[in-house]
């Protein structure tokens, strides 16, 4: 659910908005970690969560100012919300799997269920005129699968030895690469509010990392 809504959201609103907001799912994860694992709340973490909320408001305002230029703003934001909640559940469940389950078995089950759901939704969403080059798609899919496998295993390994809130906050930094590449490759215009939202998200992630370690 998290992956497919993430992809669909990118069809309706810019990547420079989607990536920062979706990565803010770490706020939910940090809150869960604080209450469930009884981590202490530092001043830095509180400031980071406050900035995270500010980012959502800033980027939402940016969308309101340019509503006419996109296909379906409301649908895109709903998809982003679903992706945020799904990503939060995935990160939390990964922590428990890293501690109490076989990592490779958990990964195999996750990928199998993901494949089943993806096949079931192939006729649900139209590709919107995407090229029908199956060889190219297969090559990209295999490469992405290998990269994702390595990243997922490294993520679970990190969760087995480190605190959930800190690991998720560090991993959350990767969205910046996606935003920068979208601006370079797809020529997406980096308006002032989007740049500000991206910078504030980075600051909020850094602040969240400054909480007390256990």
Secondary structure in CASP SS format (residue, H / E / C, confidence):
PFRMAT SS
TARGET T0000
AUTHOR 0000-0000-0000
METHOD secondary structure of the structure
MODEL  1
X C 1.00
X H 1.00
X H 1.00
X H 1.00
X H 1.00
X H 1.00
X H 1.00
X H 1.00
X H 1.00
X C 1.00
X C 1.00
X C 1.00
X C 1.00
X C 1.00
X H 1.00
X H 1.00
X H 1.00
X H 1.00
X H 1.00
X H 1.00
X H 1.00
X H 1.00
X H 1.00
X C 1.00
X H 1.00
X H 1.00
X H 1.00
X H 1.00
X H 1.00
X H 1.00
X H 1.00
X H 1.00
X H 1.00
X H 1.00
X H 1.00
X H 1.00
X C 1.00
X C 1.00
X C 1.00
X C 1.00
X C 1.00
X C 1.00
X H 1.00
X H 1.00
X H 1.00
X H 1.00
X H 1.00
X H 1.00
X H 1.00
X H 1.00
X H 1.00
X H 1.00
X H 1.00
X H 1.00
X H 1.00
X H 1.00
X H 1.00
X H 1.00
X H 1.00
X H 1.00
X H 1.00
X H 1.00
X H 1.00
X H 1.00
X H 1.00
X C 1.00
X H 1.00
X H 1.00
X H 1.00
X C 1.00
X C 1.00
X C 1.00
X H 1.00
X H 1.00
X H 1.00
X H 1.00
X H 1.00
X H 1.00
X H 1.00
X H 1.00
X H 1.00
X H 1.00
X H 1.00
X H 1.00
X H 1.00
X H 1.00
X H 1.00
X H 1.00
X H 1.00
X H 1.00
X H 1.00
X H 1.00
X H 1.00
X H 1.00
X H 1.00
X H 1.00
X H 1.00
X H 1.00
X H 1.00
X H 1.00
X C 1.00
X C 1.00
X H 1.00
X H 1.00
X H 1.00
X H 1.00
X H 1.00
X H 1.00
X H 1.00
X H 1.00
X H 1.00
X H 1.00
X H 1.00
X H 1.00
X H 1.00
X H 1.00
X H 1.00
X H 1.00
X H 1.00
X H 1.00
X C 1.00
X C 1.00
X C 1.00
X C 1.00
X C 1.00
X C 1.00
X C 1.00
X C 1.00
X C 1.00
X C 1.00
X C 1.00
X C 1.00
X C 1.00
X H 1.00
X H 1.00
X H 1.00
X H 1.00
X H 1.00
X H 1.00
X H 1.00
X H 1.00
X H 1.00
X H 1.00
X H 1.00
X H 1.00
X H 1.00
X H 1.00
X H 1.00
X H 1.00
X H 1.00
X H 1.00
X H 1.00
X H 1.00
X H 1.00
X H 1.00
X H 1.00
X H 1.00
X H 1.00
X H 1.00
X H 1.00
X H 1.00
X C 1.00
X C 1.00
X H 1.00
X H 1.00
X H 1.00
X H 1.00
X H 1.00
X H 1.00
X H 1.00
X H 1.00
X H 1.00
X H 1.00
X H 1.00
X H 1.00
X H 1.00
X H 1.00
X H 1.00
X H 1.00
X H 1.00
X H 1.00
X H 1.00
X H 1.00
X H 1.00
X H 1.00
X C 1.00
X C 1.00
X C 1.00
X C 1.00
X C 1.00
X C 1.00
X H 1.00
X H 1.00
X H 1.00
X H 1.00
X H 1.00
X H 1.00
X H 1.00
X H 1.00
X H 1.00
X H 1.00
X H 1.00
X H 1.00
X H 1.00
X H 1.00
X H 1.00
X H 1.00
X H 1.00
X H 1.00
X C 1.00
X C 1.00
X C 1.00
X C 1.00
X C 1.00
END
